[in-house]
């Protein structure tokens, strides 16, 4: 995963835990999940717009 080994992932997880504490991590992950969902929805809208424009140009 991104060229990181298990040791590096554990160190990063430990640092995040120390910086934010155990209570904040679920909130951070929830916010991250919402952000990813919003990004995916935006990408789908852009793809739909591009396909609609392509279809419109082919008709002309």
PDB file of N, CA, C and O in Angstrom, chain B, residues numbered from 101:
ATOM      1  N   UNK B 101       0.848  -1.180   0.000  1.00  0.00           N
ATOM      2  CA  UNK B 101       0.000   0.000   0.000  1.00  0.00           C
ATOM      3  C   UNK B 101       0.889   1.237   0.000  1.00  0.00           C
ATOM      4  O   UNK B 101       1.504   1.542   1.022  1.00  0.00           O
ATOM      5  N   UNK B 102       0.974   1.949  -1.103  1.00  0.00           N
ATOM      6  CA  UNK B 102       1.748   3.176  -1.256  1.00  0.00           C
ATOM      7  C   UNK B 102       3.223   2.991  -0.920  1.00  0.00           C
ATOM      8  O   UNK B 102       3.895   3.951  -0.545  1.00  0.00           O
ATOM      9  N   UNK B 103       3.727   1.782  -1.049  1.00  0.00           N
ATOM     10  CA  UNK B 103       5.123   1.525  -0.774  1.00  0.00           C
ATOM     11  C   UNK B 103       5.473   1.543   0.712  1.00  0.00           C
ATOM     12  O   UNK B 103       6.647   1.642   1.069  1.00  0.00           O
ATOM     13  N   UNK B 104       4.473   1.449   1.574  1.00  0.00           N
ATOM     14  CA  UNK B 104       4.719   1.446   3.010  1.00  0.00           C
ATOM     15  C   UNK B 104       4.651   0.027   3.541  1.00  0.00           C
ATOM     16  O   UNK B 104       3.778  -0.757   3.167  1.00  0.00           O
ATOM     17  N   UNK B 105       5.587  -0.282   4.415  1.00  0.00           N
ATOM     18  CA  UNK B 105       5.571  -1.592   5.054  1.00  0.00           C
ATOM     19  C   UNK B 105       4.733  -1.557   6.326  1.00  0.00           C
ATOM     20  O   UNK B 105       4.222  -0.510   6.724  1.00  0.00           O
ATOM     21  N   UNK B 106       4.606  -2.701   6.943  1.00  0.00           N
ATOM     22  CA  UNK B 106       3.791  -2.810   8.152  1.00  0.00           C
ATOM     23  C   UNK B 106       4.355  -1.947   9.278  1.00  0.00           C
ATOM     24  O   UNK B 106       3.594  -1.332  10.025  1.00  0.00           O
ATOM     25  N   UNK B 107       5.668  -1.895   9.405  1.00  0.00           N
ATOM     26  CA  UNK B 107       6.276  -1.086  10.470  1.00  0.00           C
ATOM     27  C   UNK B 107       5.952   0.396  10.296  1.00  0.00           C
ATOM     28  O   UNK B 107       5.624   1.075  11.269  1.00  0.00           O
ATOM     29  N   UNK B 108       6.041   0.894   9.085  1.00  0.00           N
ATOM     30  CA  UNK B 108       5.755   2.299   8.831  1.00  0.00           C
ATOM     31  C   UNK B 108       4.295   2.625   9.125  1.00  0.00           C
ATOM     32  O   UNK B 108       3.992   3.672   9.697  1.00  0.00           O
ATOM     33  N   UNK B 109       3.396   1.732   8.735  1.00  0.00           N
ATOM     34  CA  UNK B 109       1.976   1.952   8.991  1.00  0.00           C
ATOM     35  C   UNK B 109       1.703   1.992  10.491  1.00  0.00           C
ATOM     36  O   UNK B 109       0.929   2.828  10.956  1.00  0.00           O
ATOM     37  N   UNK B 110       2.332   1.096  11.252  1.00  0.00           N
ATOM     38  CA  UNK B 110       2.154   1.095  12.699  1.00  0.00           C
ATOM     39  C   UNK B 110       2.678   2.366  13.345  1.00  0.00           C
ATOM     40  O   UNK B 110       2.052   2.900  14.261  1.00  0.00           O
ATOM     41  N   UNK B 111       3.820   2.856  12.879  1.00  0.00           N
ATOM     42  CA  UNK B 111       4.382   4.088  13.424  1.00  0.00           C
ATOM     43  C   UNK B 111       3.449   5.263  13.121  1.00  0.00           C
ATOM     44  O   UNK B 111       3.200   6.090  13.998  1.00  0.00           O
ATOM     45  N   UNK B 112       2.940   5.344  11.914  1.00  0.00           N
ATOM     46  CA  UNK B 112       2.015   6.416  11.551  1.00  0.00           C
ATOM     47  C   UNK B 112       0.752   6.342  12.400  1.00  0.00           C
ATOM     48  O   UNK B 112       0.275   7.363  12.894  1.00  0.00           O
ATOM     49  N   UNK B 113       0.207   5.135  12.571  1.00  0.00           N
ATOM     50  CA  UNK B 113      -0.993   4.965  13.392  1.00  0.00           C
ATOM     51  C   UNK B 113      -0.732   5.394  14.835  1.00  0.00           C
ATOM     52  O   UNK B 113      -1.589   6.031  15.448  1.00  0.00           O
ATOM     53  N   UNK B 114       0.421   5.063  15.383  1.00  0.00           N
ATOM     54  CA  UNK B 114       0.768   5.450  16.742  1.00  0.00           C
ATOM     55  C   UNK B 114       0.871   6.967  16.866  1.00  0.00           C
ATOM     56  O   UNK B 114       0.389   7.543  17.841  1.00  0.00           O
ATOM     57  N   UNK B 115       1.486   7.606  15.901  1.00  0.00           N
ATOM     58  CA  UNK B 115       1.613   9.072  15.922  1.00  0.00           C
ATOM     59  C   UNK B 115       0.239   9.723  15.860  1.00  0.00           C
ATOM     60  O   UNK B 115      -0.027  10.671  16.598  1.00  0.00           O
ATOM     61  N   UNK B 116      -0.631   9.230  14.996  1.00  0.00           N
ATOM     62  CA  UNK B 116      -1.989   9.775  14.893  1.00  0.00           C
ATOM     63  C   UNK B 116      -2.722   9.596  16.212  1.00  0.00           C
ATOM     64  O   UNK B 116      -3.404  10.511  16.673  1.00  0.00           O
ATOM     65  N   UNK B 117      -2.588   8.442  16.812  1.00  0.00           N
ATOM     66  CA  UNK B 117      -3.238   8.172  18.096  1.00  0.00           C
ATOM     67  C   UNK B 117      -2.735   9.127  19.172  1.00  0.00           C
ATOM     68  O   UNK B 117      -3.522   9.633  19.972  1.00  0.00           O
ATOM     69  N   UNK B 118      -1.433   9.374  19.195  1.00  0.00           N
ATOM     70  CA  UNK B 118      -0.873  10.281  20.196  1.00  0.00           C
ATOM     71  C   UNK B 118      -1.287  11.728  19.958  1.00  0.00           C
ATOM     72  O   UNK B 118      -1.556  12.459  20.910  1.00  0.00           O
ATOM     73  N   UNK B 119      -1.341  12.144  18.704  1.00  0.00           N
ATOM     74  CA  UNK B 119      -1.696  13.528  18.389  1.00  0.00           C
ATOM     75  C   UNK B 119      -3.163  13.827  18.653  1.00  0.00           C
ATOM     76  O   UNK B 119      -3.487  14.865  19.230  1.00  0.00           O
ATOM     77  N   UNK B 120      -4.055  12.933  18.238  1.00  0.00           N
ATOM     78  CA  UNK B 120      -5.477  13.225  18.292  1.00  0.00           C
ATOM     79  C   UNK B 120      -6.199  12.549  19.444  1.00  0.00           C
ATOM     80  O   UNK B 120      -7.291  12.982  19.811  1.00  0.00           O
ATOM     81  N   UNK B 121      -5.640  11.527  20.015  1.00  0.00           N
ATOM     82  CA  UNK B 121      -6.307  10.810  21.095  1.00  0.00           C
ATOM     83  C   UNK B 121      -7.333   9.841  20.555  1.00  0.00           C
ATOM     84  O   UNK B 121      -7.781   9.963  19.414  1.00  0.00           O
ATOM     85  N   UNK B 122      -7.700   8.886  21.371  1.00  0.00           N
ATOM     86  CA  UNK B 122      -8.613   7.828  20.945  1.00  0.00           C
ATOM     87  C   UNK B 122     -10.022   8.307  20.657  1.00  0.00           C
ATOM     88  O   UNK B 122     -10.723   7.702  19.847  1.00  0.00           O
ATOM     89  N   UNK B 123     -10.453   9.383  21.304  1.00  0.00           N
ATOM     90  CA  UNK B 123     -11.828   9.856  21.134  1.00  0.00           C
ATOM     91  C   UNK B 123     -12.014  10.627  19.829  1.00  0.00           C
ATOM     92  O   UNK B 123     -13.115  10.635  19.279  1.00  0.00           O
ATOM     93  N   UNK B 124     -10.986  11.261  19.332  1.00  0.00           N
ATOM     94  CA  UNK B 124     -11.098  12.079  18.124  1.00  0.00           C
ATOM     95  C   UNK B 124     -10.967  11.281  16.829  1.00  0.00           C
ATOM     96  O   UNK B 124     -11.445  11.725  15.785  1.00  0.00           O
ATOM     97  N   UNK B 125     -10.342  10.137  16.878  1.00  0.00           N
ATOM     98  CA  UNK B 125     -10.078   9.368  15.664  1.00  0.00           C
ATOM     99  C   UNK B 125     -11.366   8.966  14.945  1.00  0.00           C
ATOM    100  O   UNK B 125     -11.430   9.106  13.723  1.00  0.00           O
ATOM    101  N   UNK B 126     -12.406   8.469  15.647  1.00  0.00           N
ATOM    102  CA  UNK B 126     -13.644   8.144  14.912  1.00  0.00           C
ATOM    103  C   UNK B 126     -14.256   9.359  14.214  1.00  0.00           C
ATOM    104  O   UNK B 126     -14.793   9.237  13.113  1.00  0.00           O
ATOM    105  N   UNK B 127     -14.178  10.522  14.847  1.00  0.00           N
ATOM    106  CA  UNK B 127     -14.690  11.740  14.215  1.00  0.00           C
ATOM    107  C   UNK B 127     -13.886  12.084  12.969  1.00  0.00           C
ATOM    108  O   UNK B 127     -14.455  12.466  11.947  1.00  0.00           O
ATOM    109  N   UNK B 128     -12.579  11.951  13.050  1.00  0.00           N
ATOM    110  CA  UNK B 128     -11.727  12.231  11.898  1.00  0.00           C
ATOM    111  C   UNK B 128     -12.015  11.273  10.746  1.00  0.00           C
ATOM    112  O   UNK B 128     -12.088  11.691   9.591  1.00  0.00           O
ATOM    113  N   UNK B 129     -12.177  10.005  11.057  1.00  0.00           N
ATOM    114  CA  UNK B 129     -12.453   9.006  10.017  1.00  0.00           C
ATOM    115  C   UNK B 129     -13.824   9.231   9.392  1.00  0.00           C
ATOM    116  O   UNK B 129     -13.997   9.049   8.187  1.00  0.00           O
ATOM    117  N   UNK B 130     -14.795   9.624  10.204  1.00  0.00           N
ATOM    118  CA  UNK B 130     -16.135   9.909   9.701  1.00  0.00           C
ATOM    119  C   UNK B 130     -16.072  11.087   8.720  1.00  0.00           C
ATOM    120  O   UNK B 130     -16.675  11.041   7.648  1.00  0.00           O
ATOM    121  N   UNK B 131     -15.351  12.126   9.091  1.00  0.00           N
ATOM    122  CA  UNK B 131     -15.186  13.283   8.213  1.00  0.00           C
ATOM    123  C   UNK B 131     -14.461  12.917   6.934  1.00  0.00           C
ATOM    124  O   UNK B 131     -14.815  13.393   5.856  1.00  0.00           O
ATOM    125  N   UNK B 132     -13.451  12.076   7.051  1.00  0.00           N
ATOM    126  CA  UNK B 132     -12.715  11.623   5.870  1.00  0.00           C
ATOM    127  C   UNK B 132     -13.626  10.821   4.944  1.00  0.00           C
ATOM    128  O   UNK B 132     -13.582  10.987   3.725  1.00  0.00           O
ATOM    129  N   UNK B 133     -14.447   9.958   5.521  1.00  0.00           N
ATOM    130  CA  UNK B 133     -15.384   9.164   4.720  1.00  0.00           C
ATOM    131  C   UNK B 133     -16.383  10.037   3.990  1.00  0.00           C
ATOM    132  O   UNK B 133     -16.691   9.787   2.824  1.00  0.00           O
ATOM    133  N   UNK B 134     -16.894  11.063   4.661  1.00  0.00           N
ATOM    134  CA  UNK B 134     -17.838  11.981   4.020  1.00  0.00           C
ATOM    135  C   UNK B 134     -17.161  12.739   2.881  1.00  0.00           C
ATOM    136  O   UNK B 134     -17.762  12.978   1.834  1.00  0.00           O
ATOM    137  N   UNK B 135     -15.910  13.110   3.101  1.00  0.00           N
ATOM    138  CA  UNK B 135     -15.171  13.815   2.059  1.00  0.00           C
ATOM    139  C   UNK B 135     -14.949  12.950   0.824  1.00  0.00           C
ATOM    140  O   UNK B 135     -15.089  13.425  -0.302  1.00  0.00           O
ATOM    141  N   UNK B 136     -14.610  11.697   1.030  1.00  0.00           N
ATOM    142  CA  UNK B 136     -14.394  10.764  -0.082  1.00  0.00           C
ATOM    143  C   UNK B 136     -15.705  10.536  -0.829  1.00  0.00           C
ATOM    144  O   UNK B 136     -15.725  10.495  -2.059  1.00  0.00           O
ATOM    145  N   UNK B 137     -16.798  10.388  -0.084  1.00  0.00           N
ATOM    146  CA  UNK B 137     -18.112  10.183  -0.706  1.00  0.00           C
ATOM    147  C   UNK B 137     -18.496  11.388  -1.554  1.00  0.00           C
ATOM    148  O   UNK B 137     -18.983  11.238  -2.674  1.00  0.00           O
ATOM    149  N   UNK B 138     -18.276  12.575  -1.019  1.00  0.00           N
ATOM    150  CA  UNK B 138     -18.583  13.801  -1.753  1.00  0.00           C
ATOM    151  C   UNK B 138     -17.736  13.904  -3.014  1.00  0.00           C
ATOM    152  O   UNK B 138     -18.235  14.298  -4.068  1.00  0.00           O
ATOM    153  N   UNK B 139     -16.466  13.555  -2.910  1.00  0.00           N
ATOM    154  CA  UNK B 139     -15.570  13.591  -4.074  1.00  0.00           C
ATOM    155  C   UNK B 139     -16.048  12.634  -5.159  1.00  0.00           C
ATOM    156  O   UNK B 139     -16.060  12.988  -6.338  1.00  0.00           O
ATOM    157  N   UNK B 140     -16.442  11.423  -4.769  1.00  0.00           N
ATOM    158  CA  UNK B 140     -16.924  10.437  -5.742  1.00  0.00           C
ATOM    159  C   UNK B 140     -18.191  10.917  -6.424  1.00  0.00           C
ATOM    160  O   UNK B 140     -18.346  10.755  -7.635  1.00  0.00           O
ATOM    161  N   UNK B 141     -19.107  11.512  -5.652  1.00  0.00           N
ATOM    162  CA  UNK B 141     -20.340  12.033  -6.239  1.00  0.00           C
ATOM    163  C   UNK B 141     -20.036  13.144  -7.241  1.00  0.00           C
ATOM    164  O   UNK B 141     -20.643  13.208  -8.310  1.00  0.00           O
ATOM    165  N   UNK B 142     -19.100  14.010  -6.892  1.00  0.00           N
ATOM    166  CA  UNK B 142     -18.705  15.084  -7.802  1.00  0.00           C
ATOM    167  C   UNK B 142     -18.107  14.538  -9.093  1.00  0.00           C
ATOM    168  O   UNK B 142     -18.383  15.049 -10.178  1.00  0.00           O
ATOM    169  N   UNK B 143     -17.284  13.493  -8.970  1.00  0.00           N
ATOM    170  CA  UNK B 143     -16.686  12.890 -10.162  1.00  0.00           C
ATOM    171  C   UNK B 143     -17.757  12.264 -11.055  1.00  0.00           C
ATOM    172  O   UNK B 143     -17.673  12.359 -12.279  1.00  0.00           O
ATOM    173  N   UNK B 144     -18.758  11.628 -10.454  1.00  0.00           N
ATOM    174  CA  UNK B 144     -19.839  11.032 -11.244  1.00  0.00           C
ATOM    175  C   UNK B 144     -20.616  12.105 -11.982  1.00  0.00           C
ATOM    176  O   UNK B 144     -20.997  11.911 -13.137  1.00  0.00           O
ATOM    177  N   UNK B 145     -20.858  13.247 -11.326  1.00  0.00           N
ATOM    178  CA  UNK B 145     -21.565  14.350 -11.984  1.00  0.00           C
ATOM    179  C   UNK B 145     -20.757  14.886 -13.165  1.00  0.00           C
ATOM    180  O   UNK B 145     -21.315  15.161 -14.227  1.00  0.00           O
ATOM    181  N   UNK B 146     -19.472  15.031 -12.983  1.00  0.00           N
ATOM    182  CA  UNK B 146     -18.614  15.525 -14.066  1.00  0.00           C
ATOM    183  C   UNK B 146     -18.623  14.547 -15.233  1.00  0.00           C
ATOM    184  O   UNK B 146     -18.715  14.963 -16.388  1.00  0.00           O
ATOM    185  N   UNK B 147     -18.526  13.240 -14.942  1.00  0.00           N
ATOM    186  CA  UNK B 147     -18.561  12.238 -16.008  1.00  0.00           C
ATOM    187  C   UNK B 147     -19.886  12.289 -16.758  1.00  0.00           C
ATOM    188  O   UNK B 147     -19.910  12.165 -17.983  1.00  0.00           O
ATOM    189  N   UNK B 148     -20.986  12.469 -16.035  1.00  0.00           N
ATOM    190  CA  UNK B 148     -22.302  12.551 -16.671  1.00  0.00           C
ATOM    191  C   UNK B 148     -22.384  13.783 -17.567  1.00  0.00           C
ATOM    192  O   UNK B 148     -22.933  13.716 -18.667  1.00  0.00           O
ATOM    193  N   UNK B 149     -21.838  14.915 -17.099  1.00  0.00           N
ATOM    194  CA  UNK B 149     -21.841  16.128 -17.908  1.00  0.00           C
ATOM    195  C   UNK B 149     -21.013  15.958 -19.175  1.00  0.00           C
ATOM    196  O   UNK B 149     -21.421  16.397 -20.251  1.00  0.00           O
ATOM    197  N   UNK B 150     -19.859  15.327 -19.050  1.00  0.00           N
ATOM    198  CA  UNK B 150     -18.991  15.107 -20.211  1.00  0.00           C
ATOM    199  C   UNK B 150     -19.682  14.196 -21.219  1.00  0.00           C
ATOM    200  O   UNK B 150     -19.637  14.461 -22.421  1.00  0.00           O
ATOM    201  N   UNK B 151     -20.316  13.133 -20.750  1.00  0.00           N
ATOM    202  CA  UNK B 151     -21.030  12.229 -21.653  1.00  0.00           C
ATOM    203  C   UNK B 151     -22.182  12.937 -22.333  1.00  0.00           C
ATOM    204  O   UNK B 151     -22.435  12.714 -23.517  1.00  0.00           O
ATOM    205  N   UNK B 152     -22.891  13.796 -21.595  1.00  0.00           N
ATOM    206  CA  UNK B 152     -24.011  14.538 -22.185  1.00  0.00           C
ATOM    207  C   UNK B 152     -23.494  15.497 -23.256  1.00  0.00           C
ATOM    208  O   UNK B 152     -24.113  15.642 -24.310  1.00  0.00           O
ATOM    209  N   UNK B 153     -22.372  16.147 -22.992  1.00  0.00           N
ATOM    210  CA  UNK B 153     -21.790  17.066 -23.983  1.00  0.00           C
ATOM    211  C   UNK B 153     -21.336  16.304 -25.214  1.00  0.00           C
ATOM    212  O   UNK B 153     -21.530  16.779 -26.333  1.00  0.00           O
ATOM    213  N   UNK B 154     -20.736  15.134 -25.036  1.00  0.00           N
ATOM    214  CA  UNK B 154     -20.296  14.320 -26.167  1.00  0.00           C
ATOM    215  C   UNK B 154     -21.487  13.894 -27.016  1.00  0.00           C
ATOM    216  O   UNK B 154     -21.427  13.934 -28.245  1.00  0.00           O
ATOM    217  N   UNK B 155     -22.552  13.492 -26.369  1.00  0.00           N
ATOM    218  CA  UNK B 155     -23.752  13.073 -27.087  1.00  0.00           C
ATOM    219  C   UNK B 155     -24.340  14.253 -27.850  1.00  0.00           C
ATOM    220  O   UNK B 155     -24.780  14.098 -28.990  1.00  0.00           O
ATOM    221  N   UNK B 156     -24.351  15.418 -27.236  1.00  0.00           N
ATOM    222  CA  UNK B 156     -24.899  16.608 -27.865  1.00  0.00           C
ATOM    223  C   UNK B 156     -24.064  17.013 -29.084  1.00  0.00           C
ATOM    224  O   UNK B 156     -24.615  17.421 -30.106  1.00  0.00           O
ATOM    225  N   UNK B 157     -22.730  16.899 -28.977  1.00  0.00           N
ATOM    226  CA  UNK B 157     -21.862  17.270 -30.084  1.00  0.00           C
ATOM    227  C   UNK B 157     -22.008  16.292 -31.244  1.00  0.00           C
ATOM    228  O   UNK B 157     -21.929  16.703 -32.401  1.00  0.00           O
ATOM    229  N   UNK B 158     -22.217  15.022 -30.964  1.00  0.00           N
ATOM    230  CA  UNK B 158     -22.381  14.036 -32.022  1.00  0.00           C
ATOM    231  C   UNK B 158     -23.679  14.251 -32.791  1.00  0.00           C
ATOM    232  O   UNK B 158     -23.755  13.963 -33.986  1.00  0.00           O
ATOM    233  N   UNK B 159     -24.708  14.763 -32.096  1.00  0.00           N
ATOM    234  CA  UNK B 159     -25.987  15.019 -32.750  1.00  0.00           C
ATOM    235  C   UNK B 159     -25.907  16.210 -33.681  1.00  0.00           C
ATOM    236  O   UNK B 159     -26.619  16.267 -34.684  1.00  0.00           O
ATOM    237  N   UNK B 160     -25.031  17.177 -33.351  1.00  0.00           N
ATOM    238  CA  UNK B 160     -24.914  18.387 -34.179  1.00  0.00           C
ATOM    239  C   UNK B 160     -24.143  18.110 -35.397  1.00  0.00           C
ATOM    240  O   UNK B 160     -23.939  19.006 -36.216  1.00  0.00           O
TER     241      UNK B 160
END
